[in-house]
Amino acid sequence: MVVDCVKPAQKKRKGRPARAADTTSTLRITSHDALAGTYEVTLEFKGVTGSAVDSVTTVVTVGGYEDKTFEVAMKTRRPSTG
């Protein structure tokens, strides 16, 4: 499950500083049984048009009946803004 997504950079606006892009997504994996397991998780990052802009694969180990939250970072570091 994706908990939090990439956010594009924001330009400086009246009374607010500029904000750098957040190029990470937070994911949560949940084990529904007593067995621990190691899983390969692939996340595809999509731009505003719905086309893939990056893809990252990571390995996550989760214990029995455990919730694990982890972050995955884009390789390109440039989320598509349109």
N, C-alpha and C positions, 0 to 999 in steps of 0.2 A: 504494500500500500504506500502510495506517495503521500507524505505528510506536508511537505513544503516544497515549492518549486523555485526554479531560477527566476530572478527578477532583473530586468534590464536597468542600465544606468539611468539616472535622472539628472537632467541639466539643472543648473542653479536657477531657482525661482525666487521671486521677491520674498525676502525674509527667510529663505531656506537655503542651506548649503547644497552643493551638488552631491550626488551619492553614486559611488562606484557600483558596477553591476555585481550582483550576487550570483555566482556561477555554480552554486551547489544546490542539490536537491536532497531533502531528508526523506528517508524511507523507513518503513517499519515492517519487520517480518515476525510472524507469530507461529509458534509450534502448538499444534492442537493435540499432541500425544506425548507420551513419556520418553520417546526416543530423541536423542540429540541428532543433529544432522548438519552437514556442510552443503551449502547451495551456491551455485553460480547464478548471480543476478545480473541481468542486462537491462540497462535503462536507456531508452532512446529519447533524446532531447529534441523537441520539435519547435520550429519557429512559428511566428504568427500566422503564416499561411498553411500550417499543418505539415510542412515538409521537414524531414529529418535534417538537423544541423549538426548533430554529434551523437555518438553512442559510446557508452562506457560499460564494461563488464567487471564485476568484482566478486570475490568469494566471501561468503558470510557463514559463520558457524553459529548455530542457535541451539540452546539446551532444551531439554524436555519441558513443555509447558512454559516456555520463556517468550517474552516479547523483547525484541532487540531493535533499537533505533540506531541508524547509521547514516552517514552522509556520503554522497557520490558527487564528485566534482567533474565539470565539463573539461575535456582535454583542450578545446579551442579557446576557452576563457572569453568567448564573445557571443552572448546570447543574441539571437536575431530579434531585432525590434521592428521589422517590417520592411 
